[in-house]
Amino acid sequence: MKITAIETIPVSLPVGKFADGMDKVGGISAPPRHDEGRSWKRRRPRNRDERLSLSNVIVKIHTDEGITGIGEAACDGMEPVEVVQAMIDGYMAPPLIGADPLDWEFLIDRVSRDAPRGATRFSSSGIDLALHDLVGKILGVPVYTLLGGCRRTKVLASIEVPRGTPEQMAAHSYEYYMQGVRGIKAKIGSDPVRDAESVKAIRERLGEEISLRADANRGYTVSEAKLFCELVQRYDVGLELLEQPLKHHDLDGFK
């Protein structure tokens, strides 16, 4: 069996809104303590109805025996949809044409051009997922068999709640809770005091049975991160983890 073609399909879907009309991604940071000047940040794309949109790239790997593997490449500001599609079409697809898909681990390494958090991580992931799906179909086994076997039959459904006031974040978390979600990751990182109060409000609204985590998206200084940790410890919220509190190169700060 040989790979005959790799197809990329950009897709764009509108983001949902909470009951109060706020977008389910993005969030609202706390007011800055000082004048930050003009913002350089690009406006998030929206559709004709002014609904916030997120775009990904569907990847299909076709073979000469009619079996197709399907994967998905996420996109963000560093790797927008145009870059992901161009990287796969122009650089990753050509070396794979004519290759045996059962060499999937070698092929993934061959097209991965950078470190895991480098400039091609999303493009590589689309190829990675599509090859795993393809090999599973060829062998007639679920993908978890390729990864070492089935270790569990259920996984925790976790979802991100965007930044906002404590009242907003508690209400938005409760909306997800009523849909059956039992894992909440609060997006924080603008003001450690408000963020700690937000995490506390979520715990008080949803109770002890949920998994509660937080992601600061590299938004804190060392002193701010320490303050946040001290506050959530004092509030006894049972926070499972704090993701990316500092700039990713601040190894001394993390220590």
C-alpha positions, 0 to 999 in steps of 0.5 A: 500500500502506498500514499497517493495524495494528501488533502487539506481542508480549511474549516471555520466554525463560529464560537458559541456564547454563554447565556449572558452573551459572552464568547466562550473563548477569549475572555476579558482581562482585569483592567491594567494598572497603568497606561499600556499605550496602543494595543498591537494585538490583532482582532480575532476573526468574526463571520458576517454575523459578528460571531467569533470564528475559529479555524482548523485544517482537516487533513486526509491521507489517501492511499492506492487501496482506497483507505483514507486516514483523517486528522486535524491540525489546530491553528492559532496566532502563531500558526494561522490556517493559511500557514498550516495549510501551506506547510502541509501542502508545500513541505510535508506532503511531497515526501510522503507521496509513494511512502508506505503508511505502515512506516508511520512513526518514521514518516511523522519524524520525517515531516516534523521540522521543529521542536514540539512547540516550534513553528510546525507543531500544528502542521505536524499534528495534522499529519500525525493524527491522520497517519494514526487513523490510517494505520488503525484502519489498515490493521483493523484496530482502534488507534489506542491499540497503536498507543499501547492498549486500552487503559480506561473506558472513560476520560474526564471531560475538561473544558476551559472557562475564559477570563472574567470577573469571579461572578462571570467565571462561576456562572459560565462554569456552572453552565458547563457543569449543567451539561455534564462537564466535571473538569474546569480549567479557569483561564486566568493571568491578568490579576492574581487577586481577581484570579484567585477570587474567581477560582474560589467562586467556581469551587463554591458554585460547583462544589467539591466533586469537580476537577479544578485547574487554572491556566495563566497563559504566561501572564504573571511575574514571579511575585504575582504567581506566588501571590496567586498560589498563596491565595488559592492555598488560603482559600483551600480551593483544591486547585489541581495544577497551575499551567504556564504561570510565567514566560516559558523561558523563565527557568529561574522563576519557575524554580 
